[in-house]
Each structure stands twice: as C-alpha cells, then as structure tokens.
C-alpha cells in the first residue's frame, strides 16, 4: 500500500514537471512586434455600410507588465459597433494573426452562411479574409468573438460588442449615457506573465479561471458620471469560464434587458449573475457625488473590479422619474404570447450534461487519479457548491493537467443515447420546440454550464419545475449543477447550426452538437 501511494506521488510529480516544461514558453506569447492597444470607441454604422475588422497582436499593460495580447482593430475590447434594429451590414474580416480564425456574431440571427463556425465555413487562414453579411432583426446587445482557437484568442482579448438600437424609441426608458462593460479575466503566472497555452488543450476540467479580473480589458476600471445621471450598462461576460455576480456597491440597479432585448417588465436588483457569453442590460441612477465600487460578489470572495466616480455639476436633464418607474415592455410581451401554449407541454427533446474521465494514472474511471479514490458520494471532492455554481478554480493543479485525453465533457440526448456531435436534431421552421436540459449532479465533476444555441432565440420557462414569470428572449442559459431547465426554442432561422457549452475549454473538449432548421 505504501509503495502504491509512493508511485502515485512520483507519477504526479513527473506529470506536473512534464506539463510545466512543455508549456514553459506559453507565457512568451509571440515574438513579433506588436502595436500598443488603443482605446475602445463606438462606431455608428447605417444599413448597407461595410466595416473593416482586423484581428492582430497588440501590447497592453496587465498586472504591471507589458503583455502580448490579441485585439480586434487594435483595441481590447474591439470597437463597439452600433447599428439600428433591422439593419444589414458587411464585416470584412482580416486575419493578421498566426492562428486560423472564425468570427462569430454571438446571438445575432443572421443568415446561416455567416455564423462563423466550422459547420458552415472554412477557417480563415493567417493573412486571409472573409466578408460576413449580417442582419440584425432584434434590439439589444450582442457581441463578436472567435469560433476557432477561442480558448487562446478570446482569452487574450478578441471580443467586441454590437449595440442594436430599437426602431421604437420608447422600447427602453431614456438614459443620459450608455456603454458596454465586458467582464473578463486572465491567468497571470508567478512571473507576472499572462499564461494561456497556445494549443488550448489544457484546463479541460473547469476551464481557465483567471486570477486578474478585468472590466473592458482594464484593471481598476473607472467610469465617470455626473450627479443625477441615469447610465445604461450593457453587461457582457466574455470570460472563458468564470461566472460573475455584478453589482455596484450602495446602489440599486434596474434590470431592463437580457441576451436578446427587453424583459417583459423591468425590475430592481442588487446584483446580476452572468455566465460566460450571457448579457444583461441595467440602468443605474447616480443621485449623489462620490466613488462607487464595481464589484463581483461571490460566496467565496468579493472583488472590486473598478469604480464609478460621480462629480458635480449635475446633469442638465435627469431621468430620475423614468428610472423609478418599472415599465412593462409590450413588444416583448406580444412577441412571447404565441409561445405560451408550449410552456406546459411535455418536452420534445431531453438532454443531460456531464463528464467522463480517463484516469491520469492509468485505467478508466470517473476520478482524475483513476478509480474512485478522489471521489466523495460519486462526485469530485470539493467541487460542488451549495448554489450549483463553481465560482473559483479550487483544484488548480488537477485542472491544469486535465486535457482532451483525460476529460470528455458530454451533452447526451436522453431520447436516443447519442452524444455531442452524433446528435443532429431537425426542426421545422417556426414550429416551437420544448427542450429539457438536466445538469447531472452525480457526474464526476458537477459544475454549471452556459448552454448556447446559435442563430435562434429561446425562452427559459422553468427552473427545477418552477415557472419563470418575467421572461426575456435568450440565446444562452446558465444551467447550474443539479438543475433541470426547460426552454422553448424559436427555430425561425433556416440552416445548419451549433449548440454548445460556452465555457471555451468545454467546447474544445467536445461539449457541442448540431441541429438543422428546415422548411
């Protein structure tokens, strides 16, 4: 028994040393000269416009050190593209990196050929180009990011926002200013370098949880506001794996919108939980001068992400009255009405989320060390939180060594037994589909999964059997460990599409499937 323990210990030491030797150059991201990252700006486009978008290398100071990072049009985040609902534009994408790229316009119900995935397009080679013709039928906030080498590219700064202004100016209540806030993180090693493996094949268990948290690509982010202003924040979680619980200390927020437009009714909230790729639209009223902390409040720790400085003079026009009114959105309500009859039907499709593992020390089992030696009640020890959300990486060494050979994340069709890309659902256009998603709490590593459907929108109608009463159109749903979520999908957009977990490392490790919408 003693010899067995000694062999296991020696094996872990050897594997760990080999891993760090193999990846010792990962912090030296690129050797070529990079331009210094510039400030993010808003670009207003009209229907019919074309826009040049380039992915390239930049230098940016993070954790007190100049880092080599990736950016769209030289800024992290990329330039905010603002267009009116119903517009059609062309994005001429240029790949000036040494990696293949695909540009995915997340949540946008564009034509299938321009979704930016390998299902519909060849990867754009270094120095290559591709023109994406995009349609924006829905108001709200969306974003663009890579769908090839995304662990590395998105993790190092390839993300930017689309703000789609509604045709009806009364769709959202008035505000004094509005801006997107990207919530993200980066892993910084003991030498102060950002450390993400270029191959993107490690951290397969939980994904990269960075130890430096960023707002709009910055540490200690600061926003300026005037006394009496109402500010609209378009919150976007662009992290590879980390969930955020966003709040502004000492202030209430008004939640007016989500992934794809407005809620049925606005509500006051203290904080908003966002899984990777989810969005929320919140209004904040600043009635007093002062400095307000932007926070990420979790059961494990409270992080200060930045500050909002409010100074006199007061804003000329204040929307205090509108802020204090909880408006209903008749357009959202009407768009949902035709789907309500599907809320109580038996699910058409049922899927389960889980993971299988091959023991790193040999043999197959559900524990990383083989067999069940690291298990407690069927689960990896120390991984399942009381609220079903893994807020931090509490198993860093195990997570770091986990790769595609040892970890396989699984979406399983409970009706057919098929898994991941063997699933190929076919839906009829404009015939709603009810889908049950179960996150197995007895899997080897129960944790949350943000499940994203490309090219369509859906409604979250129940969570653990509890009817959801204030709905918003979504494209990503956070499924907590042990939770069953029922959605009603609106398959309005023809073509071949992808659905997957939006933890980037889980996607790379197979947690995705295809579906087709046909006439």
C-alpha distance (Angstrom), angle and dihedral (degrees) to the residues before:
residue distance angle dihedral
X1 . . .
X2 3.79 . .
X3 3.81 90.5 .
X4 3.83 90.7 50.4
X5 3.81 91.2 53.0
X6 3.81 90.5 47.1
X7 3.82 91.8 51.2
X8 3.79 91.2 49.4
X9 3.83 91.4 49.6
X10 3.80 92.0 48.2
X11 3.80 90.4 47.3
X12 3.81 91.9 53.4
X13 3.81 91.3 48.6
X14 3.82 91.9 49.7
X15 3.80 93.4 46.7
X16 3.78 92.2 46.9
X17 3.80 92.0 49.6
X18 3.78 91.6 47.3
X19 3.77 91.2 49.3
X20 3.78 94.4 51.8
X21 3.81 91.9 44.8
X22 3.81 91.0 51.0
X23 3.79 92.2 48.3
X24 3.80 100.1 35.0
X25 3.79 89.9 109.7
X26 3.80 94.8 50.7
X27 3.80 92.2 94.2
X28 3.83 89.7 55.8
X29 3.77 88.2 72.5
X30 3.80 102.4 177.3
X31 3.74 134.9 -8.4
X32 3.78 98.7 -152.9
X33 3.80 121.5 98.6
X34 3.80 115.0 -90.1
X35 3.77 131.8 -161.4
X36 3.79 119.2 -120.4
X37 3.81 111.2 -98.2
X38 3.81 113.6 -103.5
X39 3.80 130.2 -145.2
X40 3.77 121.1 -79.7
X41 3.82 115.3 -109.7
X42 3.81 138.2 -178.9
X43 3.80 117.4 -105.0
X44 3.82 115.1 -162.2
X45 3.79 114.3 -150.9
X46 3.78 130.6 -174.6
X47 3.79 126.4 -146.6
X48 3.79 108.7 -78.0
X49 3.81 94.6 27.2
X50 3.78 124.3 131.3
X51 3.79 124.0 -143.7
X52 3.82 130.1 -164.6
X53 3.80 112.9 -135.1
X54 3.81 121.2 -176.7
X55 3.80 129.6 -171.8
X56 3.80 110.5 -150.9
X57 3.79 145.5 141.9
X58 3.80 122.6 -78.7
X59 3.78 138.3 175.7
X60 3.78 118.1 -124.8
X61 3.80 134.7 169.4
X62 3.80 111.7 -116.3
X63 3.81 125.3 161.8
X64 3.81 89.2 3.0
X65 3.81 93.3 -59.6
X66 3.80 135.5 97.9
X67 3.79 106.3 -108.5
X68 3.78 131.8 -167.4
X69 3.79 106.8 -124.9
X70 3.80 141.8 160.4
X71 3.79 127.0 -109.7
X72 3.78 145.2 172.9
X73 3.81 110.6 -119.6
X74 3.76 90.5 -11.4
X75 3.81 99.1 -63.3
X76 3.81 136.5 98.8
X77 2.95 107.5 -118.4
X78 3.80 97.9 27.5
X79 3.78 119.3 -115.4
X80 3.82 113.7 -63.7
X81 3.79 108.0 -115.2
X82 3.80 112.4 -150.4
X83 3.80 120.1 -166.7
X84 3.79 136.6 158.6
X85 3.78 121.8 -102.6
X86 3.81 110.8 -91.3
X87 3.81 94.1 29.5
X88 3.79 125.5 135.1
X89 3.80 119.8 -152.7
X90 3.80 138.5 168.6
X91 3.79 121.9 -126.3
X92 3.80 111.1 -159.6
X93 3.78 101.4 -156.2
X94 3.83 121.2 -157.1
X95 3.79 122.1 -168.2
X96 3.81 109.7 -148.1
X97 3.81 94.4 164.3
X98 3.79 130.7 93.3
X99 3.82 91.2 -117.1
X100 3.77 131.1 79.1
X101 3.80 111.5 -103.2
X102 3.79 141.4 -161.8
X103 3.80 122.9 -172.9
X104 3.80 113.8 -139.4
X105 3.81 119.1 -169.5
X106 3.78 97.5 -150.3
X107 3.80 117.1 -138.4
X108 3.80 93.8 -1.3
X109 3.82 113.1 130.8
X110 3.77 94.2 -139.4
X111 3.80 128.1 151.5
X112 3.79 111.8 -68.4
X113 3.84 95.5 -115.5
X114 3.81 90.5 65.9
X115 3.81 99.8 47.1
X116 3.80 90.9 108.8
X117 3.82 100.6 -130.4
X118 3.80 132.9 121.0
X119 3.81 88.9 -109.8
X120 3.81 90.4 72.3
X121 3.81 107.4 15.6
X122 3.79 143.3 37.9
X123 3.78 114.4 -115.3
X124 3.80 114.8 -94.7
X125 3.79 107.3 -112.0
X126 3.83 124.0 -138.4
X127 3.81 108.5 -71.3
X128 3.80 88.2 13.6
X129 3.82 129.0 126.5
X130 3.79 138.6 -152.0
X131 3.80 132.3 -177.3
X132 3.81 116.2 -134.5
X133 3.81 115.5 -160.7
X134 3.79 106.4 -157.0
X135 3.80 133.3 -168.4
X136 3.79 121.9 -161.2
X137 3.82 109.9 -159.0
X138 3.81 95.5 158.7
X139 3.80 132.5 64.3
X140 3.79 118.6 -131.1
X141 3.78 139.8 63.7
X142 3.81 125.1 -43.9
X143 3.77 133.5 162.9
X144 3.78 144.2 -147.7
X145 3.78 127.2 -132.8
X146 3.82 140.4 148.2
X147 3.79 122.8 -74.3
X148 3.82 94.3 -168.5
X149 3.82 121.5 61.6
X150 3.81 85.5 -0.3
X151 3.83 96.4 155.7
X152 3.79 88.5 63.5
X153 3.81 101.9 29.4
X154 3.78 100.0 43.2
X155 3.80 90.8 38.8
X156 3.81 90.0 56.6
X157 3.80 98.0 47.4
X158 3.81 112.8 -72.6
X159 3.80 100.9 139.3
X160 3.79 136.6 103.7
X161 3.82 139.6 167.1
X162 3.78 137.7 -109.9
X163 3.80 114.0 -157.6
X164 3.80 110.0 -165.0
X165 3.79 110.3 -162.8
X166 3.83 114.2 -147.5
X167 3.80 121.1 -112.3
X168 3.80 88.7 -132.8
X169 3.80 107.1 66.5
X170 3.82 90.4 -154.8
X171 3.82 92.2 57.4
X172 3.82 90.2 98.6
X173 3.83 124.5 24.7
X174 3.83 115.4 -101.3
X175 3.82 121.5 -89.9
X176 3.80 136.6 -178.1
X177 3.80 97.5 -125.8
X178 3.77 138.9 -3.7
X179 3.78 135.2 -162.4
X180 3.80 140.9 161.3
X181 3.80 120.3 -107.6
X182 3.79 114.8 -158.6
X183 3.81 112.9 -156.9
X184 3.79 112.9 -155.5
X185 3.79 144.7 136.7
X186 3.80 140.6 -148.1
X187 3.81 131.0 -152.7
X188 3.80 112.2 -120.4
X189 3.81 119.4 -168.2
X190 3.78 129.4 -143.1
X191 3.79 91.1 -85.2
X192 3.79 92.2 56.3
X193 3.81 95.3 -107.0
X194 3.78 125.6 130.6
X195 3.80 104.4 -111.7
X196 3.80 118.6 -157.8
X197 3.77 118.7 143.7
X198 3.80 108.9 -118.8
X199 3.81 92.1 -139.9
X200 3.81 89.7 57.0
X201 3.80 93.1 -143.9
X202 3.80 102.2 119.9
X203 3.82 131.6 74.9
X204 3.80 87.5 47.9
X205 3.79 94.5 150.2
X206 3.80 103.3 61.8
X207 3.79 104.3 -6.7
X208 3.80 127.8 -120.8
X209 3.79 112.0 -41.5
X210 3.81 102.2 -171.9
X211 3.80 120.1 -143.8
X212 3.84 92.7 -146.7
X213 3.80 113.5 66.6
X214 3.81 120.9 -153.5
X215 3.79 139.5 -164.8
X216 3.80 113.1 -158.6
X217 3.79 88.3 -12.7
X218 3.82 93.2 -56.1
X219 3.75 137.8 108.7
X220 3.80 114.9 -134.7
X221 3.80 91.3 14.5
X222 3.81 115.8 -161.1
X223 3.78 128.2 -158.8
X224 3.82 123.0 -169.1
X225 3.81 121.4 -142.4
X226 3.78 136.9 167.2
X227 3.76 126.0 -121.5
X228 3.80 109.9 -90.4
X229 3.81 94.5 21.7
X230 3.78 124.6 137.5
X231 3.80 108.7 -148.3
X232 3.79 124.2 -165.0
X233 3.80 114.5 -145.8
X234 3.79 120.4 -162.3
X235 3.81 101.2 -155.2
X236 3.82 117.2 -156.8
X237 3.79 125.6 177.5
X238 3.81 105.3 -146.9
X239 3.83 96.4 165.0
X240 3.79 118.9 125.1
X241 3.81 93.6 -126.3
X242 3.82 114.5 -17.8
X243 3.82 120.3 109.9
X244 3.81 116.7 -147.3
X245 3.78 132.3 -149.6
X246 3.81 100.4 -158.1
X247 3.79 122.5 -157.7
X248 3.80 141.3 150.9
X249 3.79 109.9 -134.3
X250 3.77 113.6 -117.3
X251 3.81 96.3 7.8
X252 3.77 135.1 91.9
X253 3.77 118.9 -135.9
X254 3.78 129.6 -147.8
X255 3.79 112.3 -133.8
X256 3.79 106.9 -147.3
X257 3.81 104.8 157.2
X258 3.80 148.0 15.9
X259 3.79 138.9 -169.1
X260 3.79 97.6 -34.5
X261 3.79 111.8 18.1
X262 3.78 138.3 -55.2
X263 3.80 131.1 -10.5
X264 3.79 118.1 -117.9
X265 3.80 86.1 -107.2
X266 3.81 132.9 8.0
X267 3.82 116.9 -116.2
X268 3.80 137.8 -169.7
X269 3.82 114.1 -115.0
X270 3.79 137.0 177.1
X271 3.81 94.3 -147.8
X272 3.80 142.9 -2.9
X273 3.82 125.6 -136.1
X274 3.80 114.0 -144.3
X275 3.79 126.2 -175.8
X276 3.81 118.8 -158.6
X277 3.84 110.0 -60.6
X278 3.82 95.2 10.2
X279 3.80 119.3 124.5
X280 3.79 135.8 -156.8
X281 3.80 131.2 -173.2
X282 3.80 113.4 -146.3
X283 3.80 132.8 174.9
X284 3.81 120.3 -147.7
X285 3.82 126.5 -165.7
X286 3.83 117.6 -151.0
X287 3.78 107.2 -159.9
X288 3.83 97.1 163.1
X289 3.79 137.5 44.2
X290 3.77 116.1 -109.2
X291 3.77 146.3 90.2
X292 3.80 116.6 -70.9
X293 3.80 122.9 -164.4
X294 3.82 120.6 -128.1
X295 3.79 103.7 -143.6
X296 3.78 143.3 -172.3
X297 3.80 103.6 -150.2
X298 3.80 115.9 -165.3
X299 3.82 133.6 160.7
X300 3.80 87.5 -107.0
X301 3.81 102.8 45.2
X302 3.80 144.9 -12.2
X303 3.79 112.4 -127.1
X304 3.78 124.7 -163.5
X305 3.80 104.6 -140.6
X306 3.79 97.0 178.8
X307 3.78 143.9 -55.2
X308 3.78 141.8 -94.1
X309 3.79 113.7 -141.7
X310 3.81 114.9 -154.7
X311 3.81 116.8 -165.0
X312 3.78 139.0 171.5
X313 2.95 142.3 -82.5
X314 3.76 95.8 85.6
X315 3.77 120.0 -121.3
X316 3.82 113.7 -94.7
X317 3.81 95.1 -128.7
X318 3.79 118.6 33.0
X319 3.79 123.3 -166.4
X320 3.81 94.2 -159.3
X321 3.80 93.6 130.8
X322 3.79 93.0 50.9
X323 3.80 90.1 46.7
X324 3.80 92.1 54.3
X325 3.81 91.4 50.6
X326 3.81 117.5 87.2
X327 3.78 100.9 -143.8
X328 3.80 125.3 -159.5
X329 3.80 116.7 -136.8
X330 3.78 109.5 -135.5
X331 3.80 93.2 -173.4
X332 3.81 91.3 58.7
X333 3.80 92.2 43.7
X334 3.80 91.9 51.0
X335 3.82 92.7 46.8
X336 3.82 89.6 55.3
X337 3.81 98.7 43.5
X338 3.82 95.2 85.5
X339 3.82 90.3 54.3
X340 3.81 99.1 51.0
X341 3.82 93.5 88.2
X342 3.82 88.1 64.4
X343 3.80 94.9 55.7
X344 3.83 95.8 86.7
X345 3.80 99.7 36.8
X346 3.79 123.6 110.0
X347 3.82 110.2 -91.1
X348 3.80 114.9 -94.5
X349 3.81 91.8 -152.7
X350 3.80 132.6 26.5
X351 3.80 125.5 -165.4
X352 3.80 133.5 176.4
X353 3.79 128.6 -152.8
X354 3.79 122.5 -142.1
X355 3.78 147.6 123.1
X356 3.78 138.3 -115.1
X357 3.78 123.1 -156.3
X358 3.80 136.6 -161.6
X359 3.79 111.2 -147.3
X360 3.79 111.1 -104.3
X361 3.80 89.8 -143.3
X362 3.80 92.9 53.6
X363 3.77 134.4 -76.7
X364 3.77 128.4 55.7
X365 3.76 126.9 -79.3
X366 3.74 144.5 123.6
X367 3.80 94.9 -94.6
X368 3.80 125.1 78.5
X369 3.79 90.6 -125.1
X370 3.81 94.2 49.5
X371 3.78 127.7 -96.6
X372 3.81 114.6 23.2
X373 3.77 100.7 -60.1
X374 3.80 92.0 120.0
X375 3.79 94.2 43.0
X376 3.79 132.5 105.3
X377 3.79 116.7 -171.7
X378 3.82 89.9 -18.1
X379 3.82 94.8 -53.4
X380 3.78 134.0 97.2
X381 3.80 107.1 -94.0
X382 3.78 116.7 -102.1
X383 3.79 97.8 7.9
X384 3.79 108.4 99.4
X385 3.82 114.7 78.4
X386 3.77 123.5 -157.7
X387 3.80 92.8 -110.2
X388 3.81 94.5 47.7
X389 3.81 92.9 -112.2
X390 3.79 124.3 111.8
X391 3.80 100.5 -145.7
X392 3.82 97.7 178.0
X393 3.79 141.2 22.8
X394 3.79 100.7 -102.1
X395 3.83 94.5 168.8
X396 3.79 101.6 50.5
X397 3.80 100.9 159.8
X398 3.80 93.5 46.1
X399 3.79 91.4 44.9
X400 3.81 92.0 48.5
X401 3.80 93.7 52.7
X402 3.81 94.5 44.1
X403 3.80 112.7 105.2
X404 3.81 142.1 161.1
X405 3.81 90.9 -77.6
X406 3.79 93.9 57.2
X407 3.82 103.5 30.4
X408 3.79 130.3 49.4
X409 3.78 117.7 179.9
X410 3.78 111.4 -153.5
X411 3.78 140.5 -154.5
X412 3.81 106.2 -169.8
X413 3.79 126.1 -164.7
X414 3.81 102.1 -136.2
X415 3.79 92.1 -160.5
X416 3.83 96.5 55.6
X417 3.80 105.6 15.9
X418 3.81 90.9 -124.4
X419 3.81 118.9 141.7
X420 3.80 136.0 -148.0
X421 3.81 114.2 -39.1
X422 3.81 91.7 6.0
X423 3.82 85.0 72.3
X424 3.79 111.2 88.9
X425 3.78 111.8 168.3
X426 3.80 121.5 -169.6
X427 3.80 119.9 -151.8
X428 3.78 131.9 -176.6
X429 3.79 115.3 -120.8
X430 3.82 113.8 -98.4
X431 3.83 93.5 4.4
X432 3.84 105.2 119.0
X433 3.80 117.9 -129.9
X434 3.79 126.0 -153.4
X435 3.81 113.6 -144.4
X436 3.82 128.1 -172.3
X437 3.82 115.7 -151.9
X438 3.83 117.2 -165.4
X439 3.81 121.2 -170.1
X440 3.79 103.7 -154.5
X441 3.84 110.5 -131.6
X442 3.82 90.7 -165.2
X443 3.79 95.4 59.5
X444 3.80 118.3 116.0
X445 3.80 90.5 -97.3
X446 3.82 115.4 16.7
X447 3.78 111.9 -161.7
X448 3.81 138.8 139.3
X449 3.81 122.2 -75.3
X450 3.82 126.1 -162.5
X451 3.81 103.3 -146.1
X452 3.81 113.9 -155.2
X453 3.83 127.5 -166.9
X454 3.81 115.4 -157.7
X455 3.79 122.2 -134.0
X456 3.82 96.8 2.0
X457 3.78 140.1 75.7
X458 3.79 130.0 -134.5
X459 3.79 143.9 -176.7
X460 3.82 124.9 -123.4
X461 3.81 100.8 -136.3
X462 3.83 104.2 169.9
X463 3.79 139.0 16.5
X464 3.81 114.2 -163.1
X465 3.79 88.3 -18.8
X466 3.81 94.5 -51.9
X467 3.81 113.4 126.6
X468 3.81 114.1 -123.3
X469 3.79 108.9 -131.3
X470 3.82 105.4 -170.8
X471 3.78 108.1 51.6
X472 3.78 135.2 -166.8
X473 3.80 130.3 178.2
X474 3.80 110.6 -99.1
X475 3.79 139.8 -173.7
X476 3.82 96.0 -173.8
X477 3.81 128.2 42.5
X478 3.80 125.7 -166.8
X479 3.81 108.2 -132.7
X480 3.81 109.6 -165.3
X481 3.80 122.6 -148.4
X482 3.80 108.7 -80.7
X483 3.78 93.0 12.3
X484 3.80 129.9 127.6
X485 3.79 113.9 -153.4
X486 3.79 124.6 -173.5
X487 3.78 119.9 -155.6
X488 3.79 134.3 -178.0
X489 3.79 109.9 -140.9
X490 3.80 121.8 -151.0
X491 3.83 102.8 -147.9
X492 3.78 95.8 -166.2
X493 3.80 99.6 134.7
X494 3.81 117.6 79.8
X495 3.79 123.3 -135.3
X496 3.79 145.3 49.4
X497 3.81 113.6 -42.8
X498 3.78 142.8 174.6
X499 3.81 133.1 -126.7
X500 3.80 120.9 -167.9
X501 3.77 150.2 144.7
X502 3.80 109.0 -81.1
X503 3.78 94.8 -143.0
X504 3.79 92.9 108.6
X505 3.79 95.8 -140.8
X506 3.82 91.7 50.9
X507 3.80 90.5 52.4
X508 3.81 90.7 51.7
X509 3.80 89.1 49.9
X510 3.79 93.3 57.2
X511 3.80 107.0 -88.7
X512 3.81 95.9 141.7
X513 3.79 142.3 87.8
X514 3.79 139.3 -171.2
X515 3.79 132.7 -117.3
X516 3.79 134.2 -179.0
X517 3.79 129.3 -144.1
X518 3.81 111.6 -156.4
X519 3.79 136.9 172.6
